[in-house]
Amino acid sequence: MRLARRTLLAGLATPALAQGAWPNRPVTLIVPYPPGGSTDNVSRPIAPRLGEILGQSVLIENRGGAGGSIGAAAVAQAKPDGYTLLVWPTAIMTISPHMMRLPYDPQKDFEPLALLATADAAVAMHPKVPVRDLQGLVAYARANPGRLRFSSAGNGTITQMTGEIFANAAGIRIEHVPYRGSAPALTALLAGDVELQFDPIATPAVKDGRLIGLATTGETRSPELPELPTLREAGYYGEGGTSFHALAGPAGLPAEVKARLLPALEQVLAMPEVARIMAPVGLRPHFESGETFARRIARDRDIFADAVRRTGAKVE
């Protein structure tokens, strides 16, 4: 009797197996920012192609606000059956925990699955600023402390921390202005409400001349803006983690889901058309999972913990 009860409970604990192989209904990818930002731009080319391989629709649901923590909390609290997943940027698990009180534990409430893309942010400036290169910007900021403002996708995001790390390395003061996502932050920069942005989404506006490009933030020069130096080579970044986007599920995701999902993701990210779609907005598809990906998260969590302390970055 006891064995039969244990067998029954085991069956109830694995609903995906009891109802058939995963997925047998649509899968939802929660993007914790409004449409149009970098995390959204990573998700859009992946979702339909992943759906084709899995044989089910893969839907995108944008849940913005609170630096991405609202959407992240929805996934942390979801049933771990593989039908609700999170597309997350660097900050969710490596920066926000050091700056904000969160409604979840980034290290315990999620199952990090795979790296999806790395990002080369453009250091973009409004043309009204009377300089045209990085060295000129630093000199201008030193002569006018606090006059320059930079927009970000929200508090505790990589777009805030990149600006904070740059300012600290350059020995200047620039004011942080948070928005509810990268798209409204870019709109503010284009309107001249702020002077700077550190975000991949600004890449097209730099290329077409609406904004002045000063640098990029990757470890190597951006293929989209190869004429611009990186902040690292210019000596204005110091120790800082990389910007990336990844996929996670709620903690306790069944092994059977991961066994089906990860090879499908790797196949999608190897598609040339996915790279072509991502490239104009500063994104590069990059699949990574398992221990290699876990080490990346742990390394960047430590790097950004130190960066928050060093820069004094805070929630506005």
Secondary structure as GFF3:
##gff-version 3
##sequence-region A 1 316
A	DSSP	alpha_helix	2	13	.	.	.	ID=ss1
A	DSSP	alpha_helix	15	18	.	.	.	ID=ss2
A	DSSP	beta_strand	27	31	.	.	.	ID=ss3
A	DSSP	alpha_helix	38	54	.	.	.	ID=ss4
A	DSSP	beta_strand	58	62	.	.	.	ID=ss5
A	DSSP	three_ten_helix	66	68	.	.	.	ID=ss6
A	DSSP	alpha_helix	69	76	.	.	.	ID=ss7
A	DSSP	beta_strand	84	89	.	.	.	ID=ss8
A	DSSP	alpha_helix	91	94	.	.	.	ID=ss9
A	DSSP	alpha_helix	96	99	.	.	.	ID=ss10
A	DSSP	beta_strand	110	119	.	.	.	ID=ss11
A	DSSP	beta_strand	122	125	.	.	.	ID=ss12
A	DSSP	alpha_helix	134	143	.	.	.	ID=ss13
A	DSSP	beta_strand	149	152	.	.	.	ID=ss14
A	DSSP	alpha_helix	158	170	.	.	.	ID=ss15
A	DSSP	beta_strand	175	178	.	.	.	ID=ss16
A	DSSP	alpha_helix	182	190	.	.	.	ID=ss17
A	DSSP	beta_strand	196	199	.	.	.	ID=ss18
A	DSSP	three_ten_helix	200	202	.	.	.	ID=ss19
A	DSSP	alpha_helix	203	207	.	.	.	ID=ss20
A	DSSP	beta_strand	212	216	.	.	.	ID=ss21
A	DSSP	beta_strand	244	250	.	.	.	ID=ss22
A	DSSP	alpha_helix	255	269	.	.	.	ID=ss23
A	DSSP	alpha_helix	272	278	.	.	.	ID=ss24
A	DSSP	three_ten_helix	279	281	.	.	.	ID=ss25
A	DSSP	beta_strand	283	289	.	.	.	ID=ss26
A	DSSP	alpha_helix	290	311	.	.	.	ID=ss27
###
